[in-house]
């Protein structure tokens, strides 16, 4: 978490992967992995086909981690918000917005979805 807050995305990914390998039941670890991977992919500038491929792989990895967090706890609000953010990067903003709109309809009593 500290590496992520400091903006060291590569360090956050490395530490979170290490943490997940030791204990894969922590949803927060997968949310951090997903957020850091997504932000790293979004911040990456592609100068070559290889860079483009790395960026695509990071985005897909972020999506995989976000999906894992949702599977671990389908009612976790932060996991759904993160999932929508990652979907916006991978599949377009309209897909991410649609996911959150569905969650607002399903869980209208949760204030966090509306923020």
C-alpha positions in Angstrom: 0.0 0.0 0.0 2.8 2.4 0.9 4.6 1.9 -2.5 1.3 2.5 -4.3 0.7 5.7 -2.3 4.2 6.9 -3.0 3.5 6.4 -6.7 6.0 3.6 -7.1 3.7 1.4 -9.3 6.3 -1.2 -10.2 7.2 -1.6 -6.5 3.6 -1.8 -5.5 3.0 -4.5 -8.1 6.0 -6.5 -7.0 5.2 -6.3 -3.3 1.5 -7.1 -3.9 2.4 -10.1 -6.0 4.7 -11.3 -3.3 2.0 -10.9 -0.8 -0.6 -12.7 -2.9 1.8 -15.6 -3.4 2.0 -15.9 0.4 -1.7 -15.5 1.1 -4.2 -15.3 -1.7 -7.2 -14.6 0.4 -6.7 -10.9 0.9 -9.1 -8.9 -1.4 -7.2 -5.6 -0.8 -4.0 -7.1 -2.3 -5.8 -7.9 -5.5 -7.4 -4.5 -5.6 -4.0 -2.9 -5.2 -2.5 -5.2 -7.8 -5.3 -4.2 -10.2 -5.1 -0.5 -9.6 -1.3 -0.4 -9.8 -1.3 -2.4 -13.0 -4.0 -0.3 -14.6 -2.3 3.0 -13.7 1.0 1.7 -14.9 -0.6 0.7 -18.2 -2.3 4.1 -18.5 0.9 5.9 -17.7 3.1 3.9 -20.1 4.0 5.5 -23.4 4.3 3.1 -26.3 7.2 3.9 -28.6 7.4 0.5 -30.3 5.3 -2.6 -30.9 7.0 -4.2 -27.9 5.9 -1.3 -25.7 2.4 -1.6 -27.0 2.3 -5.3 -26.1 3.6 -4.6 -22.6 0.9 -2.0 -22.1 -1.7 -4.4 -23.3 -0.5 -7.1 -21.0 -0.5 -4.8 -18.0 -4.1 -3.8 -18.8 -5.2 -7.4 -19.1 -3.4 -8.3 -15.9 -5.2 -5.4 -14.1 -8.5 -6.8 -15.5 -7.6 -10.3 -14.3 -6.8 -9.0 -10.8 -10.0 -6.9 -10.6 -12.0 -9.9 -11.6 -10.3 -12.0 -9.0 -11.3 -9.4 -6.3 -14.9 -9.5 -7.5 -14.9 -13.3 -7.4 -13.5 -13.2 -3.8 -16.3 -11.0 -2.6 -19.1 -10.1 -5.0 -20.5 -7.4 -2.6 -17.3 -5.5 -2.0 -18.0 -1.9 -3.1 -14.3 -0.9 -3.6 -13.7 -4.0 -5.7 -16.6 -3.1 -8.0 -15.5 0.5 -8.3 -12.0 -0.7 -9.2 -13.4 -3.2 -11.6 -15.3 -0.4 -13.4 -12.2 1.8 -13.6 -10.2 -1.1 -15.1 -13.0 -1.9 -17.5 -12.9 1.7 -18.6 -9.3 1.4 -19.5 -9.5 -2.1 -21.1 -12.9 -1.9 -22.8 -13.9 1.8 -22.9 -15.4 4.2 -20.4 -19.0 3.4 -21.4 -18.5 -0.2 -20.3 -17.2 0.9 -16.9 -20.0 3.4 -16.4 -22.6 0.7 -17.3 -21.1 -1.7 -14.7 -21.5 1.0 -12.0 -25.0 1.9 -13.1 -25.9 -1.8 -12.8 -24.5 -1.8 -9.2 -26.3 1.4 -8.3 -29.6 -0.2 -9.4 -28.8 -3.5 -7.6 -27.4 -1.9 -4.4 -29.0 1.5 -4.3 -28.6 1.7 -0.5 -24.8 1.7 -0.8 -23.7 5.4 -0.9 -20.2 4.5 -2.1 -21.4 3.6 -5.6 -22.9 7.1 -6.0 -19.6 8.9 -5.3 
